[in-house]
Amino acid sequence: MTKHGSKKLTIELTIAHFKILLKSVYLGEWMANAFRTDDRKKEYELIQNLVFSHCKDIGLEKYVSHEESDGSHYYPTADFEESMDVDNLIEEYNDDLFWDELAERLGEKEFFKKYSKEEILKMNEVEWYTKLYECIGKFYNEFAMNGLDRLGIEEN
């Protein structure tokens, strides 16, 4: 019986598939660590370094920066970020996430404002989800029609 991680795996990839793997690993590491400082998820950095370390072997050295003094650290170059279009993918993701989070949070707030704790406790699961998603859907529709134009802060 072998310990987890002690087996080796060989995967054969075309250059096109390797580029997709590079992009996927980069995006995964970005998602795991973009907003972290001291508590970075090292396992994502390790995998990114491992995958990026093979760029030179297959003629994709323009995608990676590495100095001997960096040890096992490999960094994506500006050429990688531009040609792989990762910045646009991240921007699209952030934009979609913004609208989803905003609609869901405002919808949940409205749901709990509209129904008392007692009313909510009396709802069955289907009724609860239906009413909650009616509130959330209202905001999805609003933002689809008007964006942020009608969103504001009420003064008391």
Protein Blocks (a to p, Z undefined) as FASTA:
>chain_A
ZZehkaccdddddfklmmmmmmmmmmmmmmmmmmgcklccfklmmmmmmmmmmmmmnopa
mmpccdfklomaccddfklmmmnommmmmmmmmmmmmmmmmmmmmmmmmmmmmpcfklmm
mpcfklmmmmmmmmmmmmmmmmmmnommlgccddZZ
